[in-house]
Amino acid sequence: AQERFGSMTGVVRDESGGVLPGVTVVITNKTTRRTVSLVTDRTGTYRANDLEPGRYSVRFELSGFARSETPDVAVLLGKAIEIVATLKVGSVSEAVQVTAEAAPLVDMHTTTVAHNVTAEEFDRLPKTRSFQSIALTAPSVNSGEIEGGFQVNGASGAENAFMIDGVVTNSLINGRSRQDTAFEYLQEVQVKTTGIPAEYGGALGGVISAVTKSGGNTVRGEAHYYYEGSKISAGPVKRLVLSPVDDRTVSYVQDHKQPDNRNEFGGSLGGPLISDTLFFFGSVSPRLIRRTSAYLFSNGTTPGNIEQKQTLMQAFGKISYASSRVNAYGTVLYTPTDSAGTLPPYNGTAPNYISSSQAGNAANLNRGFKTDETSTTGHVDIMLSNASFLTVRGGYFRDKYQDTGISNTTSVTYQTSSVGLAGVPANVQGPIGTQNTPRALITSHDTTTRGFVSADYNQTFSAKGSHTLKGGGGFQRTVNDVSASYPGGYVFVYWNRAFSFSGTTGRGTYGYYEVNDRGIQGTAGTDMLSLYLQDQWAVNGRLTLSLGVRTETE
């Protein structure tokens, strides 16, 4: 499950402080013009639970009292915003506009610690071009390669959940998000770090949720261009190098700066298909990466270049429907990547040196990969009453990876030096790291599919306080189909060395070699059924209890 909404609640009173039942509360989305109409109960309380993140206006009306309006309220994902009103005696045609005091942004009735960043804030924040980077703006979130990505409250990167419009995009291997999104089509990003409700399964760390934009009654669009690369960046850091002569001496080497240009351009457009009812939104943002590295192969004897070309596409489309009782949308997000050319790291004892030969790196000229990530989702919300609504959703995520342009020649790599070894022909002599072609585990396909359907029921009521009761269930099927192997295995050559294996030792005339023939083949899948029930019980203004239970069968 994933939250798609924020909520609004409050109490309406008269000038003497008495509560006012029967007040009509009209909440209007300023973008889509969707209107939610409620009536306060006998305690003067109202609550709207299914408000999409965005900006709203709120109007309070009751016969015999002047109308009260709050023209600009920001509703955030997963937050309950409290808007109270005081009505003055007068005609309904009179209006009192409340603008002097900003709506409170602190949700006083939740035990969940969450950090929300809206589209209005994206452009003001330093960030990368992926929504996951927003997680670092939340307290208690760190990042590191050893930790496997984002750490939330000390949990590993594999314990987080990444969601885009309710579709889980986590990798099956390391838990990282396998699909990125550009900020141009995001409405809001939320990071839950503590007190995560029972509706979320499989997230022992944090929950990073992205909600996409929708079209509105006004046609709006944008165009953008981004550049990053060597023209505006610093040079490479120094390398720490181990001498291949004695395997003990170390030194620092400063490589030269290489051309690296990354250009991203695109735009988005949204608007009405049917005014006040049906809307569209679309965005396209391709990113072109062009890099060239100059090498001195064979430890400085042969100069040459290797180029890398990458194209990363972002394409998003959304159709949404809004009415007073039904809110629905469908989305498609397509993010393929095509990469050609692989740049091996420098490892020689001088700037831009690499120990392997130019011929041994010929395979890197075309070696690359392709990824194809597609996620689709459908979502329907039905208002059953002023205090309850039903949500039904389904989604599908497909992630395919394959290697391209890789030679099927078996890789042979020297693990010790053969330079100067008696009886070894000159054409096969070489230092540590000499290879005929780079070792490569060739993945013909690694495809992950994840489909789900779920339903949730939400009910608010009063009983010794205010309750928000939510329950639901879902079914998810995940399948991983992999075919990956080394062509003919790969060979390590140990010149002038003896082997020891299972108590047996020995050596050939010039040493020994080992062949490793490893691979991954097959299909694995799992079905998971989940049920949960939770209650957010605001006992009073100072005490809120979050109670929940969840069960999963996998």
DRENKOL-870750 format. One line per 4 residues: number of its first residue (from 0); their letters; for each residue x, z, y of C-alpha. Coordinates in steps of 0.02 Angstrom, whole numbers, always signed. Layout:
<pts>
NUM) a) X/Z/Y | ...
</pts>
This chain:
<pts>
0) aqer) +0/+0/+0 | +49/-18/+180 | -28/+43/+340 | -89/-99/+447
4) fgsm) -174/+4/+580 | -165/+140/+706 | -313/+249/+753 | -394/+322/+907
8) tgvv) -487/+486/+920 | -549/+606/+1052 | -685/+717/+1119 | -805/+671/+1260
12) rdes) -862/+812/+1377 | -964/+834/+1535 | -896/+909/+1695 | -937/+1085/+1638
16) ggvl) -835/+1064/+1479 | -981/+1046/+1360 | -969/+917/+1221 | -1075/+760/+1233
20) pgvt) -1150/+688/+1073 | -1222/+512/+1072 | -1093/+436/+1190 | -1060/+252/+1156
24) vvit) -873/+218/+1142 | -821/+35/+1156 | -640/-5/+1108 | -582/-182/+1147
28) nktt) -421/-268/+1092 | -350/-348/+1250 | -272/-491/+1152 | -401/-542/+1022
32) rrtv) -552/-467/+1114 | -609/-388/+951 | -729/-245/+993 | -761/-85/+897
36) slvt) -915/+13/+949 | -937/+196/+901 | -1051/+342/+943 | -990/+521/+963
40) drtg) -1055/+648/+839 | -1137/+817/+875 | -967/+889/+921 | -934/+750/+1046
44) tyra) -798/+678/+933 | -763/+496/+894 | -632/+414/+783 | -585/+232/+757
48) ndle) -471/+208/+606 | -443/+21/+587 | -363/-33/+751 | -225/-163/+739
52) pgry) -69/-116/+837 | -79/-178/+1016 | -156/-139/+1185 | -337/-89/+1206
56) svrf) -463/-41/+1339 | -586/+102/+1306 | -758/+124/+1385 | -873/+276/+1373
60) elsg) -1060/+259/+1413 | -1209/+379/+1408 | -1374/+368/+1499 | -1375/+484/+1649
64) fars) -1185/+481/+1668 | -1065/+365/+1758 | -967/+250/+1644 | -785/+302/+1612
68) etpd) -650/+174/+1574 | -469/+187/+1516 | -403/+9/+1542 | -237/+13/+1450
72) vavl) -202/+110/+1290 | -58/+69/+1170 | -108/+88/+987 | +42/+106/+872
76) lgka) +56/+76/+686 | +13/+231/+586 | -17/+338/+741 | -175/+426/+795
80) ieiv) -190/+413/+985 | -300/+543/+1069 | -404/+481/+1216 | -521/+611/+1290
84) atlk) -650/+577/+1423 | -749/+679/+1549 | -912/+599/+1606 | -986/+636/+1776
88) vgsv) -1171/+635/+1816 | -1223/+469/+1889 | -1285/+295/+1848 | -1215/+196/+1703
92) seav) -1184/+55/+1826 | -1056/+165/+1912 | -882/+164/+1838 | -743/+291/+1841
96) qvta) -575/+212/+1794 | -448/+331/+1718 | -273/+271/+1762 | -183/+420/+1835
100) eaap) -133/+494/+1669 | -50/+392/+1532 | -121/+402/+1358 | -20/+524/+1250
104) lvdm) +95/+438/+1126 | +126/+591/+1019 | +15/+605/+867 | -23/+790/+854
108) httt) -119/+775/+691 | +5/+701/+568 | +143/+773/+462 | +233/+606/+444
112) vahn) +390/+579/+547 | +393/+397/+598 | +477/+291/+731 | +381/+145/+806
116) vtae) +455/-1/+903 | +334/-124/+981 | +356/-306/+1029 | +370/-252/+1211
120) efdr) +527/-153/+1166 | +614/-281/+1054 | +687/-380/+1199 | +758/-223/+1278
124) lpkt) +853/-161/+1126 | +1025/-212/+1064 | +996/-276/+887 | +1035/-410/+760
128) rsfq) +914/-550/+718 | +831/-456/+574 | +691/-328/+585 | +787/-212/+467
132) sial) +910/-175/+608 | +772/-82/+701 | +785/+53/+567 | +948/+110/+647
136) taps) +854/+161/+805 | +762/+296/+707 | +832/+473/+693 | +911/+519/+525
140) vnsg) +948/+337/+481 | +1128/+277/+450 | +1204/+120/+378 | +1356/+83/+270
144) eieg) +1416/-39/+138 | +1466/+98/+16 | +1296/+179/+32 | +1209/+14/-9
148) gfqv) +1132/-19/+162 | +1019/+98/+258 | +1024/+284/+220 | +870/+386/+266
152) ngas) +897/+573/+261 | +1044/+549/+144 | +953/+442/+14 | +1039/+285/-48
156) gaen) +994/+111/+13 | +907/+74/-153 | +777/+210/-120 | +697/+127/+32
160) afmi) +544/+15/+37 | +539/-141/+147 | +370/-220/+185 | +311/-370/+285
164) dgvv) +123/-369/+310 | +106/-262/+154 | +216/-371/+40 | +364/-277/-35
168) tnsl) +524/-380/-15 | +651/-264/-99 | +786/-333/-212 | +770/-282/-395
172) ingr) +959/-254/-403 | +1007/-151/-251 | +844/-116/-160 | +890/-210/-2
176) srqd) +765/-322/+84 | +775/-500/+20 | +677/-577/+164 | +715/-569/+349
180) tafe) +597/-596/+495 | +632/-651/+672 | +567/-538/+811 | +471/-680/+894
184) ylqe) +326/-663/+772 | +327/-474/+749 | +203/-358/+834 | +283/-195/+781
188) vqvk) +411/-115/+665 | +388/+60/+598 | +513/+171/+507 | +442/+318/+410
192) ttgi) +576/+447/+369 | +489/+610/+321 | +321/+665/+254 | +279/+495/+178
196) paey) +98/+495/+114 | +46/+474/-67 | -11/+294/-40 | +172/+240/-38
200) ggal) +257/+227/-206 | +440/+199/-249 | +507/+257/-81 | +615/+413/-96
204) ggvi) +710/+366/+61 | +615/+281/+202 | +479/+150/+226 | +521/+8/+346
208) savt) +364/-90/+387 | +347/-248/+491 | +178/-305/+559 | +161/-485/+619
212) ksgg) +77/-548/+776 | -95/-627/+783 | -167/-758/+899 | -289/-712/+1036
216) ntvr) -416/-791/+1153 | -276/-854/+1266 | -156/-989/+1209 | +18/-917/+1225
220) geah) +188/-973/+1166 | +374/-951/+1189 | +536/-1045/+1161 | +703/-965/+1127
224) yyye) +887/-1002/+1099 | +1024/-885/+1038 | +1211/-910/+1019 | +1343/-801/+940
228) gski) +1515/-847/+880 | +1700/-861/+912 | +1680/-924/+1091 | +1616/-754/+1148
232) sagp) +1688/-638/+1015 | +1853/-549/+985 | +1985/-604/+861 | +1999/-543/+681
236) vkrl) +2066/-370/+640 | +2237/-355/+560 | +2249/-369/+370 | +2339/-242/+261
240) vlsp) +2446/-344/+137 | +2535/-291/-22 | +2699/-382/-54 | +2689/-496/-208
244) vddr) +2876/-470/-237 | +2879/-285/-281 | +2693/-237/-278 | +2740/-86/-171
248) tvsy) +2784/-140/+6 | +2638/-154/+128 | +2624/-232/+301 | +2495/-284/+431
252) vqdh) +2461/-468/+467 | +2365/-537/+617 | +2274/-699/+572 | +2225/-827/+703
256) kqpd) +2049/-840/+772 | +1946/-976/+687 | +1797/-1079/+750 | +1631/-993/+709
260) nrne) +1474/-1056/+797 | +1297/-993/+762 | +1152/-1074/+854 | +970/-1024/+836
264) fggs) +826/-1109/+924 | +639/-1113/+901 | +472/-1058/+969 | +301/-986/+930
268) lggp) +123/-1025/+980 | -41/-933/+959 | -219/-950/+1018 | -403/-966/+971
272) lisd) -480/-1084/+846 | -651/-1009/+881 | -660/-898/+1035 | -677/-712/+997
276) tlff) -681/-745/+810 | -547/-854/+731 | -364/-862/+788 | -200/-943/+739
280) fgsv) -18/-900/+762 | +139/-995/+707 | +325/-982/+732 | +479/-1084/+682
284) sprl) +660/-1029/+708 | +802/-1120/+617 | +979/-1051/+629 | +1131/-1164/+610
288) irrt) +1300/-1088/+563 | +1458/-1194/+570 | +1626/-1118/+526 | +1799/-1191/+496
292) sayl) +1949/-1095/+430 | +2127/-1162/+438 | +2237/-1113/+290 | +2419/-1120/+243
296) fsng) +2400/-1140/+56 | +2529/-1090/-75 | +2592/-953/+41 | +2628/-1067/+187
300) ttpg) +2685/-1229/+110 | +2528/-1336/+129 | +2411/-1337/+282 | +2227/-1378/+263
304) nieq) +2049/-1336/+319 | +1888/-1283/+234 | +1720/-1299/+322 | +1560/-1203/+292
308) kqtl) +1387/-1262/+345 | +1235/-1151/+330 | +1054/-1178/+382 | +937/-1028/+384
312) mqaf) +754/-1067/+415 | +616/-952/+475 | +439/-1022/+470 | +283/-914/+488
316) gkis) +96/-951/+497 | -55/-840/+514 | -243/-863/+524 | -346/-710/+573
320) yass) -531/-672/+587 | -607/-533/+691 | -784/-465/+710 | -862/-297/+739
324) rvna) -875/-262/+553 | -748/-373/+465 | -566/-403/+504 | -465/-523/+396
328) ygtv) -306/-625/+397 | -195/-733/+288 | -9/-764/+313 | +134/-869/+245
332) lytp) +318/-831/+278 | +450/-957/+220 | +635/-915/+238 | +750/-1034/+141
336) tdsa) +940/-1039/+159 | +1055/-1185/+118 | +1243/-1156/+117 | +1385/-1278/+78
340) gtlp) +1569/-1233/+79 | +1648/-1065/+37 | +1785/-985/+142 | +1906/-883/+35
344) pyng) +1989/-736/+125 | +2169/-743/+182 | +2283/-645/+65 | +2460/-704/+103
348) tapn) +2604/-616/+188 | +2594/-713/+352 | +2454/-769/+471 | +2326/-883/+387
352) yiss) +2424/-881/+223 | +2334/-891/+56 | +2425/-878/-110 | +2323/-1008/-205
356) sqag) +2357/-1193/-189 | +2256/-1323/-95 | +2210/-1405/-260 | +2153/-1238/-328
360) naan) +2035/-1219/-180 | +1963/-1395/-189 | +1807/-1325/-271 | +1773/-1220/-116
364) lnrg) +1744/-1375/-10 | +1570/-1399/-86 | +1536/-1230/-165 | +1378/-1153/-95
368) fktd) +1207/-1085/-135 | +1022/-1103/-98 | +892/-967/-79 | +705/-992/-65
372) etst) +601/-842/-12 | +414/-859/+15 | +287/-722/+42 | +100/-741/+61
376) tghv) -32/-610/+92 | -220/-596/+114 | -305/-446/+191 | -488/-399/+222
380) diml) -552/-241/+310 | -737/-200/+305 | -813/-69/+419 | -943/+21/+312
384) snas) -991/+144/+449 | -919/+224/+604 | -825/+345/+490 | -774/+237/+342
388) fltv) -697/+70/+298 | -637/-24/+145 | -476/-125/+132 | -440/-257/+0
392) rggy) -274/-347/-1 | -168/-459/-110 | +3/-535/-94 | +139/-635/-180
396) frdk) +327/-639/-153 | +443/-768/-232 | +632/-758/-217 | +742/-893/-297
400) yqdt) +931/-904/-290 | +1043/-1040/-362 | +1226/-1089/-344 | +1271/-1265/-290
404) gisn) +1425/-1375/-287 | +1526/-1271/-409 | +1648/-1353/-530 | +1622/-1328/-716
408) ttsv) +1810/-1314/-744 | +1863/-1153/-828 | +1955/-1041/-706 | +2133/-983/-747
412) tyqt) +2212/-847/-638 | +2385/-771/-645 | +2378/-581/-651 | +2570/-571/-647
416) ssvg) +2701/-686/-572 | +2786/-821/-674 | +2910/-867/-537 | +3086/-879/-611
420) lagv) +3029/-837/-787 | +3148/-917/-912 | +3077/-1063/-1011 | +2923/-1084/-902
424) panv) +2906/-1262/-831 | +2915/-1272/-642 | +2742/-1350/-627 | +2659/-1194/-700
428) qgpi) +2763/-1066/-609 | +2673/-968/-475 | +2651/-796/-395 | +2514/-669/-429
432) gtqn) +2344/-745/-387 | +2389/-925/-431 | +2233/-1014/-496 | +2178/-1188/-544
436) tpra) +2002/-1164/-476 | +1911/-1012/-407 | +1822/-904/-536 | +1634/-920/-518
440) lits) +1484/-849/-607 | +1367/-999/-591 | +1186/-952/-569 | +1075/-1098/-613
444) hdtt) +926/-991/-562 | +886/-810/-524 | +701/-802/-484 | +601/-647/-443
448) trgf) +413/-649/-421 | +306/-503/-368 | +117/-511/-353 | -5/-372/-313
452) vsad) -186/-331/-276 | -249/-166/-207 | -401/-82/-132 | -412/+71/-19
456) ynqt) -558/+173/+46 | -544/+275/+207 | -670/+409/+259 | -667/+532/+404
460) fsak) -777/+686/+411 | -783/+863/+478 | -778/+1016/+365 | -682/+1167/+430
464) gsht) -584/+1046/+535 | -561/+859/+538 | -522/+762/+378 | -456/+587/+349
468) lkgg) -482/+555/+164 | -402/+402/+87 | -396/+343/-92 | -360/+184/-185
472) ggfq) -272/+93/-323 | -171/-62/-355 | -94/-175/-485 | +78/-255/-469
476) rtvn) +169/-376/-582 | +355/-410/-562 | +455/-541/-661 | +640/-584/-654
480) dvsa) +704/-743/-737 | +895/-766/-737 | +1019/-892/-805 | +1200/-861/-752
484) sypg) +1367/-892/-840 | +1551/-936/-815 | +1590/-1116/-868 | +1694/-1091/-1025
488) gyvf) +1723/-911/-974 | +1871/-868/-864 | +2054/-840/-910 | +2177/-708/-848
492) vywn) +2361/-744/-885 | +2484/-599/-896 | +2658/-674/-890 | +2798/-574/-971
496) rafs) +2679/-434/-1022 | +2624/-356/-1186 | +2443/-316/-1228 | +2369/-158/-1299
500) fsgt) +2195/-163/-1375 | +2111/-40/-1494 | +2279/+29/-1547 | +2356/-142/-1574
504) tgrg) +2499/-203/-1463 | +2593/-367/-1453 | +2643/-515/-1345 | +2675/-700/-1353
508) tygy) +2832/-793/-1305 | +2786/-788/-1121 | +2660/-645/-1119 | +2476/-650/-1161
512) yevn) +2307/-708/-1093 | +2128/-649/-1107 | +1966/-747/-1102 | +1806/-670/-1036
516) drgi) +1644/-760/-1078 | +1507/-660/-995 | +1337/-708/-928 | +1158/-658/-898
520) qgta) +1016/-747/-984 | +832/-706/-1004 | +669/-649/-927 | +609/-472/-895
524) gtdm) +449/-411/-816 | +343/-259/-785 | +163/-216/-743 | +123/-65/-637
528) lsly) -45/+17/-608 | -58/+148/-471 | -190/+269/-407 | -182/+392/-263
532) lqdq) -288/+512/-162 | -237/+595/+0 | -314/+699/+138 | -250/+725/+314
536) wavn) -335/+889/+361 | -323/+944/+541 | -376/+1125/+524 | -359/+1154/+711
540) grlt) -253/+1097/+857 | -101/+1190/+788 | -112/+1163/+600 | -122/+1001/+500
544) lslg) -109/+990/+311 | -59/+830/+220 | -120/+840/+40 | -98/+701/-86
548) vrte) -73/+652/-267 | -12/+488/-342 | +5/+424/-518 | +88/+265/-581
552) te) +94/+184/-753 | +232/+56/-778
</pts>
